[in-house]
């Protein structure tokens, strides 16, 4: 009896784990403060954070399901994204070997490669979400997570502006170390995942989505 229940639980988890992990990413990435764990390149602006491990875990689960043919990898944007990735790689090689705009030194090549792989990380989240949201119920779950996250972001923004709640910014090398800040009188509200422009970009994407569904 216990073995049957365990198999049923594992089968349920295998069927729903992508939805669970995708929902986690939809909330974790916008809400969790950008507190660095460690440097990849010592002293550089970009640092490894907890959501990077969450993305790595999620992509690993997605890839294992693709290998088992449990979830498809083809999407309407698979070929454009692949072409973009190839173009980016060729551009990086050209910058080092042909145009010389990136010095042929390990430090500068490492910085360039780090930014390149960051974009691949963003694209990986797209594939996870497309694979995870397969039914109307899955869409409703994702929409509920986005709505709750947006409400939390709004509350936190008010707290930043009027209650001196902590701000963790990545606007420069020192701030990106995880220094606790508070907004000054005329400072703009910042997102938990970067700067004020990151918050603006997030709202530009999410608000029209939610408002169009209400209408």
C-alpha positions as CSV (number, residue, x, y, z in Angstrom):
1,X,0.0,0.0,0.0
2,X,2.8,2.4,0.9
3,X,4.7,1.6,-2.3
4,X,1.6,2.3,-4.3
5,X,1.1,5.7,-2.6
6,X,4.7,6.5,-3.1
7,X,4.5,5.7,-6.8
8,X,1.4,7.8,-7.2
9,X,3.0,10.7,-5.4
10,X,6.1,10.5,-7.6
11,X,3.9,10.2,-10.7
12,X,2.0,13.3,-9.7
13,X,5.2,15.2,-8.9
14,X,6.6,14.2,-12.3
15,X,3.5,15.5,-14.0
16,X,3.3,18.8,-12.1
17,X,6.9,19.6,-11.2
18,X,7.4,22.0,-14.1
19,X,4.3,23.9,-13.2
20,X,5.5,24.1,-9.5
21,X,9.0,25.2,-10.5
22,X,7.8,27.7,-13.1
23,X,5.5,29.2,-10.5
24,X,8.4,29.4,-8.1
25,X,10.5,31.3,-10.7
26,X,7.6,33.7,-11.5
27,X,7.5,34.8,-7.9
28,X,11.1,34.3,-6.8
29,X,12.9,36.3,-9.5
30,X,10.9,39.5,-9.1
31,X,10.5,39.4,-5.3
32,X,13.7,38.0,-3.8
33,X,16.3,40.8,-3.1
34,X,19.5,40.7,-5.1
35,X,21.7,39.5,-2.3
36,X,24.8,38.0,-3.8
37,X,26.1,34.5,-2.8
38,X,29.6,34.7,-4.4
39,X,31.5,36.2,-7.3
40,X,32.2,34.5,-10.6
41,X,34.7,37.1,-11.6
42,X,36.2,38.7,-8.5
43,X,35.1,42.3,-8.0
44,X,32.8,42.3,-11.0
45,X,29.3,43.7,-11.1
46,X,27.6,40.4,-12.0
47,X,27.4,37.9,-9.1
48,X,25.7,34.6,-8.5
49,X,22.5,34.7,-6.6
50,X,20.0,32.3,-5.2
51,X,17.7,32.5,-8.2
52,X,20.5,31.3,-10.5
53,X,20.4,28.0,-8.7
54,X,16.6,27.9,-8.9
55,X,16.8,28.5,-12.7
56,X,19.6,25.8,-12.9
57,X,17.4,23.3,-11.0
58,X,14.4,24.1,-13.1
59,X,16.2,23.8,-16.4
60,X,17.7,20.5,-15.3
61,X,14.3,19.1,-14.6
62,X,13.0,20.4,-17.9
63,X,15.9,18.9,-19.8
64,X,15.4,15.6,-18.2
65,X,11.8,15.6,-19.2
66,X,12.8,16.6,-22.8
67,X,15.2,13.6,-22.9
68,X,12.3,11.3,-21.7
69,X,10.1,12.9,-24.3
70,X,7.6,13.9,-21.6
71,X,7.6,17.5,-22.7
72,X,8.4,19.0,-26.1
73,X,11.3,21.3,-26.8
74,X,10.0,22.8,-30.0
75,X,8.2,26.1,-29.7
76,X,7.3,28.9,-32.2
77,X,10.4,30.7,-31.1
78,X,12.9,27.8,-30.9
79,X,14.5,28.6,-34.3
80,X,14.7,32.4,-33.8
81,X,16.2,31.9,-30.3
82,X,18.7,29.4,-31.7
83,X,19.7,31.8,-34.5
84,X,20.0,34.6,-31.9
85,X,22.3,32.5,-29.7
86,X,24.5,31.5,-32.7
87,X,24.7,35.2,-33.8
88,X,25.7,36.2,-30.3
89,X,28.4,33.5,-30.1
90,X,29.8,34.6,-33.5
91,X,29.7,38.2,-32.4
92,X,31.6,37.4,-29.3
93,X,34.3,35.5,-31.3
94,X,34.5,38.3,-33.8
95,X,34.9,40.9,-31.0
96,X,37.9,39.0,-29.7
97,X,39.6,37.8,-32.9
98,X,38.6,40.2,-35.7
99,X,37.4,43.6,-34.5
100,X,39.5,43.4,-31.3
101,X,36.9,45.4,-29.3
102,X,37.2,42.8,-26.6
103,X,40.8,42.4,-25.4
104,X,42.2,38.8,-25.8
105,X,42.6,38.5,-22.1
106,X,40.9,35.9,-19.8
107,X,39.3,38.6,-17.7
108,X,37.6,40.4,-20.6
109,X,36.7,37.3,-22.4
110,X,35.2,36.0,-19.1
111,X,33.1,39.1,-18.7
112,X,31.8,38.9,-22.3
113,X,31.0,35.2,-22.0
114,X,29.2,35.8,-18.7
115,X,26.8,38.3,-20.3
116,X,26.3,35.9,-23.2
117,X,25.3,33.0,-20.9
118,X,23.0,35.3,-18.9
119,X,20.9,35.8,-22.0
120,X,20.9,32.0,-22.5
121,X,19.6,31.8,-19.0
122,X,16.7,34.2,-19.8
123,X,15.8,32.1,-22.9
124,X,15.9,28.9,-20.8
125,X,13.1,30.3,-18.6
126,X,11.0,30.9,-21.7
127,X,11.2,27.2,-22.7
128,X,10.4,26.1,-19.2
129,X,7.3,28.3,-19.0
130,X,6.0,27.2,-22.5
131,X,6.5,23.5,-21.5
132,X,4.9,24.0,-18.0
133,X,1.7,25.8,-19.0
134,X,-0.1,23.2,-21.0
135,X,-3.7,23.6,-19.8
136,X,-6.2,26.3,-18.8
137,X,-5.6,25.3,-15.2
138,X,-1.9,25.8,-15.5
139,X,-2.4,29.2,-17.1
140,X,-4.7,30.2,-14.2
141,X,-2.1,29.1,-11.7
142,X,0.6,31.2,-13.5
143,X,-1.7,34.2,-13.7
144,X,-2.5,33.9,-10.0
145,X,1.2,33.8,-9.1
146,X,1.9,36.9,-11.4
147,X,-1.0,38.8,-9.8
148,X,0.0,38.0,-6.2
149,X,3.6,38.9,-7.1
150,X,2.6,42.2,-8.6
151,X,0.6,43.1,-5.5
152,X,3.6,42.3,-3.3
153,X,5.8,44.4,-5.5
154,X,3.4,47.3,-5.2
155,X,3.3,47.0,-1.4
156,X,7.1,46.8,-1.3
157,X,7.4,49.9,-3.5
158,X,5.2,51.9,-1.2
159,X,7.3,50.6,1.7
160,X,10.5,51.7,0.0
161,X,9.1,55.2,-0.7
162,X,7.4,56.0,2.6
163,X,8.5,53.5,5.3
164,X,12.2,53.3,4.5
165,X,12.1,49.6,3.7
166,X,15.5,48.2,2.6
167,X,16.6,48.5,-1.0
168,X,19.2,46.2,-2.6
169,X,20.4,47.6,-5.9
170,X,22.7,46.4,-8.7
171,X,23.2,49.9,-10.2
172,X,26.9,49.9,-9.6
173,X,29.7,47.6,-8.4
174,X,29.5,48.6,-4.7
175,X,25.7,48.4,-4.5
176,X,25.8,44.9,-6.2
177,X,27.7,43.6,-3.1
178,X,24.4,43.5,-1.3
179,X,24.7,46.7,0.6
180,X,21.4,47.7,2.4
181,X,20.1,51.0,1.1
182,X,17.1,53.2,1.7
183,X,15.6,55.7,-0.7
184,X,16.3,59.4,-0.4
185,X,13.5,61.9,-0.7
186,X,13.6,62.2,-4.5
187,X,14.9,58.8,-5.4
188,X,12.9,56.5,-7.6
189,X,11.4,53.2,-6.4
190,X,13.6,50.3,-7.4
191,X,12.8,46.7,-8.1
192,X,14.2,43.9,-5.9
193,X,15.9,42.5,-9.0
194,X,18.0,45.5,-10.2
195,X,17.3,49.2,-10.6
196,X,14.4,51.5,-11.3
197,X,14.5,50.6,-15.0
198,X,14.2,46.9,-14.3
199,X,11.0,47.7,-12.3
200,X,9.7,49.8,-15.2
201,X,10.4,47.0,-17.7
202,X,8.7,44.4,-15.5
203,X,5.6,46.6,-15.1
204,X,5.4,47.4,-18.8
205,X,5.2,43.6,-19.5
206,X,2.9,42.6,-16.6
207,X,0.4,45.4,-16.3
208,X,-0.9,45.3,-19.9
209,X,-1.2,41.5,-19.5
210,X,-3.3,41.7,-16.4
211,X,-5.4,44.7,-17.5
212,X,-6.2,43.1,-20.8
213,X,-7.6,40.1,-19.0
214,X,-9.7,42.3,-16.7
215,X,-11.1,44.1,-19.7
